Amino acid sequence: MGDLNSLFEPIAAESVVDLVANQIENLIVQGILQEGARLPSERELSERFDVSRPKVRDALKRLEDLGLLHVRHGEGTFVAQLSGQAMSPALISLYARHGVAFYDYLEYRKEQEAFAARLASERATPSDRAAIEEVIAELQRAQVEGDLEASEEADVKFHSIVVNASHNAMLIHMMRSIYDLTRRGVFYNRRFLRSIDGSGDRLMEQHKRIADAVLAGDADEADAAARDHLDFVEMSFRVGENRDRREALAKKRKQAIGL
């Protein structure tokens, strides 16, 4: 977690507690302060807001009462879990065992990521663009070094950064939950995709295409690139399923003839 002090701005107004609370609320709504983020201390916030510590304390207590923050004694004040899980643990386990929702998951991701890429191409700020360039560099570095773990982490980070660049708060919160499932490998493992792809070069090209379209401000191309990427993921898994089914049949035929 980066330095959060710079997120808060000085306040000069009569309703100080309201303004402190509102500023923190806005950072949560916009997805800047994420679930589990540790806020600076009361002293640090007081200095940053340029208000008294009792006012900061009152604002934090108000947000805690609203369920937006929670205090861990001896540790600090944290943003509470707000969006929840996309699915219950029992349902996640069911899908992981049977895969009945896998293609629905891909269909959902394709529509949301295409929408996000389109918005990002229109709304990305200089900071968003820099973040996209940085994570593409991470992906390329991991690809060259053959670092599968770093590649998987950068993959999820890339999609998250594009969604962040959409500046649609609802989309950011919803997709954060979906990417948590992706990061945990609930529906698929990126290494399987690489086994279909071979070297992973096609995946790298697809991510680069999305990034280039967003950076160029080409909404139609960004939308198409995101859709093509998820189509490739779906195709890869269908190929893998067919391959596994043929192998299972081949083993049975081998057993049937006594080999």
C-alpha positions in Angstrom: 0.0 0.0 0.0 1.4 3.4 -1.0 1.6 6.6 1.0 -2.0 7.6 1.7 -1.1 11.0 3.3 -1.2 12.8 -0.1 -4.8 11.7 -0.7 -6.2 14.2 1.8 -6.5 18.0 1.3 -6.7 20.9 3.9 -10.1 21.9 4.9 -11.3 25.5 5.8 -15.0 25.7 6.6 -17.5 25.8 9.5 -18.8 22.2 9.3 -15.4 20.7 9.7 -16.5 17.2 10.8 -18.9 16.9 7.8 -16.2 18.0 5.3 -13.6 15.6 6.7 -16.1 12.7 6.6 -17.3 13.7 3.1 -13.7 13.8 1.8 -13.0 10.3 3.1 -16.4 9.0 1.8 -15.6 10.4 -1.6 -12.3 8.6 -1.7 -14.1 5.3 -0.9 -16.9 5.9 -3.4 -14.3 6.5 -6.2 -12.4 3.3 -5.3 -9.3 5.2 -4.3 -9.4 4.1 -0.7 -9.9 0.4 -1.1 -11.3 -2.2 1.3 -8.7 -3.0 4.0 -6.7 0.2 3.4 -5.2 1.5 6.6 -5.8 5.2 7.1 -3.1 7.5 8.4 -3.1 8.2 12.1 -5.3 10.9 13.7 -2.3 13.1 14.1 -1.3 12.7 10.4 -4.9 13.3 9.2 -5.2 16.3 11.5 -2.0 17.8 9.9 -3.1 17.0 6.4 -6.6 18.3 6.8 -5.3 21.3 8.9 -8.0 20.7 11.5 -7.9 19.7 15.2 -7.5 16.0 16.2 -10.9 16.0 18.0 -12.6 17.0 14.7 -10.8 14.2 12.9 -11.7 11.8 15.7 -15.4 12.7 15.4 -15.4 12.3 11.6 -13.8 8.9 11.9 -16.2 7.8 14.6 -19.1 8.9 12.3 -17.8 6.8 9.4 -17.2 3.9 11.8 -20.8 4.1 13.0 -21.9 4.1 9.3 -20.0 0.9 8.8 -17.5 2.4 6.4 -14.5 2.2 8.7 -13.5 -0.2 11.4 -10.9 0.2 14.2 -8.4 -2.5 15.1 -7.1 -1.6 18.6 -3.4 -1.3 18.5 -3.3 -1.4 14.7 -5.2 1.6 13.3 -8.3 2.5 11.3 -9.2 0.6 8.2 -11.7 0.8 5.4 -14.3 -1.8 6.1 -15.2 -4.6 3.7 -18.0 -3.0 1.7 -18.7 -4.7 -1.6 -18.6 -8.2 -0.2 -17.7 -11.3 -2.3 -19.1 -11.8 -5.7 -20.2 -15.2 -4.6 -20.5 -17.1 -1.3 -17.6 -19.5 -0.4 -20.0 -22.4 -0.9 -20.9 -21.3 -4.4 -17.3 -20.6 -5.3 -16.4 -24.1 -4.2 -19.3 -25.5 -6.3 -18.2 -23.7 -9.4 -14.6 -24.6 -8.9 -15.6 -28.3 -8.7 -18.0 -28.4 -11.6 -17.2 -25.3 -13.8 -20.9 -24.8 -14.6 -20.6 -21.0 -14.6 -17.2 -20.7 -16.3 -18.5 -19.5 -19.6 -21.1 -17.2 -18.0 -18.1 -15.7 -16.1 -16.3 -15.1 -19.3 -19.4 -13.7 -21.0 -19.8 -11.3 -18.1 -16.1 -10.3 -18.1 -16.2 -9.7 -21.9 -19.1 -7.2 -21.7 -17.7 -5.4 -18.7 -14.1 -5.2 -19.8 -15.1 -4.0 -23.3 -17.2 -1.3 -21.7 -14.4 -0.4 -19.4 -11.8 -0.3 -22.2 -14.2 2.0 -24.2 -14.6 4.4 -21.3 -10.9 4.3 -20.4 -10.0 5.3 -24.0 -12.2 8.4 -23.5 -11.5 9.2 -19.9 -8.0 8.1 -19.0 -5.9 10.8 -17.3 -2.1 11.2 -17.6 -1.8 9.2 -14.4 -4.0 6.4 -15.8 -2.0 6.3 -19.0 1.3 6.1 -17.1 -0.1 3.3 -15.0 -1.1 1.4 -18.1 2.3 1.8 -19.6 4.0 0.7 -16.4 2.0 -2.5 -16.1 2.5 -3.4 -19.8 6.2 -3.0 -19.2 5.8 -5.4 -16.2 4.0 -7.9 -18.4 6.7 -7.7 -21.1 9.5 -8.1 -18.5 7.8 -11.1 -17.0 7.3 -12.6 -20.4 11.0 -12.2 -21.3 12.2 -13.6 -18.0 9.7 -16.5 -18.1 8.4 -15.5 -14.7 4.9 -17.1 -14.6 4.0 -15.8 -11.2 4.9 -12.2 -12.0 3.1 -12.6 -15.3 -0.1 -13.8 -13.7 -0.1 -11.0 -11.1 0.6 -8.3 -13.8 -2.2 -9.8 -15.9 -4.8 -9.1 -13.2 -3.2 -5.8 -12.4 -3.5 -4.7 -16.1 -7.2 -5.4 -16.3 -7.8 -3.7 -13.0 -5.9 -0.6 -14.1 -7.9 -0.4 -17.4 -11.1 -0.6 -15.3 -9.8 2.1 -12.9 -9.2 4.3 -16.0 -12.9 4.0 -16.9 -13.6 6.3 -13.9 -16.9 4.6 -13.4 -17.1 3.9 -9.6 -19.7 1.2 -9.8 -17.7 -0.7 -12.4 -14.5 -0.4 -10.4 -16.1 -1.8 -7.3 -17.9 -4.7 -9.1 -14.9 -5.7 -11.2 -12.6 -5.6 -8.2 -14.6 -8.5 -6.7 -14.5 -10.4 -10.0 -10.7 -10.0 -10.3 -10.3 -11.3 -6.8 -11.9 -14.6 -8.1 -9.5 -14.5 -11.0 -6.5 -13.8 -8.9 -7.4 -16.8 -6.7 -7.7 -19.1 -9.7 -11.3 -20.0 -9.0 -12.3 -20.3 -12.7 -9.0 -20.8 -14.5 -5.3 -20.7 -14.3 -3.4 -18.4 -16.7 -0.7 -21.1 -17.1 -3.3 -23.3 -18.8 -3.8 -20.4 -21.3 -0.1 -20.4 -21.9 -0.2 -24.1 -22.6 -2.6 -23.4 -25.4 -0.8 -20.3 -26.6 2.6 -21.9 -26.4 4.9 -19.1 -25.4 2.3 -16.7 -24.1 3.2 -14.3 -27.0 -0.5 -14.1 -28.1 -1.6 -13.1 -24.7 1.0 -10.4 -24.5 0.0 -9.1 -28.0 -3.6 -8.9 -26.9 -2.9 -7.0 -23.8 -0.6 -4.6 -25.8 -3.4 -4.1 -28.3 -5.9 -3.1 -25.6 -3.3 -0.8 -24.0 -2.4 0.8 -27.3 -6.1 1.5 -28.2 -6.8 3.0 -24.8 -3.7 5.2 -25.0 -4.6 6.3 -28.5 -8.1 7.2 -27.4 -9.6 4.8 -29.9 -12.9 3.7 -28.3 -14.0 1.2 -31.0 -10.6 -0.5 -31.1 -10.3 -0.7 -27.4 -13.8 -2.3 -27.2 -12.9 -4.8 -30.0 -9.5 -5.6 -28.5 -11.0 -6.4 -25.1 -13.7 -8.6 -26.7 -11.1 -10.4 -28.9 -9.0 -11.1 -25.8 -11.9 -12.8 -23.9 -12.9 -14.6 -27.1 -9.4 -16.1 -27.2 -9.6 -17.1 -23.6 -12.9 -18.9 -24.3 -11.6 -20.5 -27.4 -8.5 -21.7 -25.6 -10.5 -23.5 -22.9 -12.8 -25.1 -25.4 -9.7 -26.4 -27.2 -8.4 -27.7 -23.9 -11.7 -29.4 -23.0 -11.8 -31.1 -26.4 -8.2 -32.2 -26.0 -8.8 -33.7 -22.6 -12.0 -35.5 -23.8 -10.1 -37.1 -26.7 -7.3 -38.2 -24.4 -9.8 -39.8 -22.0 -11.4 -41.6 -24.9 -8.0 -42.7 -26.2 -7.1 -44.2 -22.8 -10.4 -46.1 -22.7 -9.9 -47.5 -26.3 -6.4 -48.6 -25.3 -7.8 -50.4 -22.2 -10.5 -52.0 -24.3 -8.0 -53.7 -26.6 -5.9 -54.9 -23.7 -2.9 -52.5 -24.1 
